[in-house]
Amino acid sequence: MKTRANPAHRRLSGLLALRLSLLLEKLRRPALPHKPPPALVREQAEVRAPLRLDLPYYPAKQGTAHVLVPWDPYMQEVEEALRSL
């Protein structure tokens, strides 16, 4: 005596076969290295203003390079605060 598969059972077995084939296809492909997520804030190089002859500058080390930093009122306050320590 043969039993017929009902349509719901056939549809379920078809979906299972499709899902298994997709899984095997995914396993067959080589895994690609993941890219890091995009940075929300990216480091930007400091904007370089042209040097002016009417401002005093002092040398400072930035990473491995030396830069000239303009001497402004803020730097004057910093120097005074450091002297008072």
Beta strands, then each sheet from edge to edge (+ up, - down):
strand 1: 57-62
strand 2: 65-70
sheet 1: 1+ 2-
end
